Amino acid sequence: MGTRFVGESVGRRKFAGIPPEWVDEIARRFPDLVLLVEADGAARKPLKAPAAHEPVIPASSTVVLTVAGLDALGMPLDAEHVHRPERLAQLTGHTPGNPVTSDVIATALWHPEGCGKGSPQGAAVVPVINKVDRPEQLPVARGVARKLLERGAPRVLLTSCHTWPVVVEAVAPTPGAAVTTPKAAPAEGAPSVAAIVLAAGASTRMGAPKQLLQWEDEPLVVRAVRQTLEARVAPVVVVLGHKADEIKPLLEPLQRRARERLWVTVNQDYLEGGQSSSVRAGLAALAAADHGRARAVVFVNCDQPLLRAEHIDTLVARFEAAGAGEGRSAPEGAIVIPVHDGRRGHPVLFGRGFFGELAGVTGDEGGRSVIRRHPQAVIEVPSDWAVLADVDSPEDFRELEGKAKRGLE
């Protein structure tokens, strides 16, 4: 069988791509045909971040491969080695000119605004580390793959175009790992709101990991995850960082019961990136967990010991009710915040329309800057004092314990 090039020639051995709608029509007419589409190029460089109009992924795509070359590792984050380095620096929070790390490659391949941006709902997104051409490169490539698995990737392919078969190794989570494989589409009537529990901080003011503080004979992080699982949200993503190796085993009983509903990911940049890096890590894991189905996400802090499932359910109900009056689905451009005694608290729900903006936040602000930019989107919901009660220092903790025992606000 011969090869036929379709499209307008735009240079030596280069053709302009056909419209993605043509690919969709071919897929519709010939369902047994395997179509391979190059949705984006990298200007012959091993790593890139897509522009606003990239990648061009046809709606009929069932598998999306996000590809980076292993030879990008250790190279400067600059125009000589990376296509659109300024965009990748913004996406990763990495300093331009510094060596590319495993985290930078993993973020480029798995971030919601990275190489797989705009993947169709239900499509399997599979990161690929190419140019693993020699046996001695395997340990390094596996290290990059582990970063992707921690972010929620169900598997990572290590490949070499100099061998056959091209796939050198397929890396998947080890048995018993907290991050699970993607679940099937939710059943009719299943929750359309997800939750992300932020539990990565180093607790510098507390002087000890807040996640491990005991409240009613239960670590705060376990309590926060348990209450979130009892709410009407799915999936639930937990972002760990500081003391992650100690905390993961504490979550295993909940993991066994919740199965595919609970995902755990590790933010390796929790010290440098502040809360915003945990927000990005949580959104990346959520994209893997539900393939972009969630219409909103509730961000839950693990340092609110009085928080209960009903606080989360109240936000979800208000979000869903916001569109019920007009007979439509809940507005994806809404931000729902609990309020007590005139003060805004946590958790906070963001509609899907803000996911992209949240993925671009920096520093330790989390979603506060997004809220400030969109005051018209905010829906305030009356709540009790639990939404204000968090602990940042030993004094906060002792004071809250005393108030809780006395039943005071």
Number of C-alpha atoms within 10 A of each C-alpha: 3 3 5 6 8 10 12 11 12 10 8 6 6 11 13 11 15 11 11 16 13 11 19 16 12 14 17 12 10 11 10 8 10 8 12 9 14 10 17 16 13 15 12 10 16 20 28 30 28 21 15 9 8 17 19 18 20 19 15 18 19 13 14 19 18 21 23 23 20 23 18 22 22 12 15 18 27 19 14 11 20 23 22 19 21 18 18 27 20 15 22 23 19 20 15 17 14 13 16 23 17 21 22 22 28 24 24 27 28 27 25 25 24 24 27 27 21 17 24 19 16 15 15 18 23 20 26 21 25 21 21 26 17 11 8 9 13 15 11 13 25 19 13 22 28 20 22 30 27 22 31 29 31 21 19 25 23 26 24 19 13 11 12 9 10 16 16 20 16 13 18 18 20 10 8 10 16 22 27 25 18 19 14 11 12 13 7 6 6 11 16 19 24 26 30 30 24 26 31 30 21 18 17 11 12 15 11 13 17 26 26 18 16 14 15 10 8 14 18 24 28 22 24 26 25 16 17 28 19 13 19 20 24 24 26 28 29 30 28 26 20 21 15 18 11 10 18 18 13 15 19 17 11 15 21 12 10 15 16 18 19 24 27 25 29 26 27 20 19 22 14 13 20 18 24 23 28 30 27 28 31 31 25 23 30 29 21 25 29 21 20 18 17 21 21 27 26 26 23 23 22 26 23 22 27 20 25 18 17 14 21 25 18 18 25 26 12 18 25 20 16 19 14 13 10 9 9 11 14 22 19 20 17 22 27 24 24 26 19 16 10 8 12 17 19 22 23 24 27 28 21 21 15 19 20 13 13 20 23 18 23 21 12 16 14 21 21 12 13 17 18 11 9 13 11 11 17 16 17 17 15 16 18 15 17 19 24 21 18 19 20 15 16 14 11 14 20 12 12 20 16 12 12 14 8 9 8 9 11
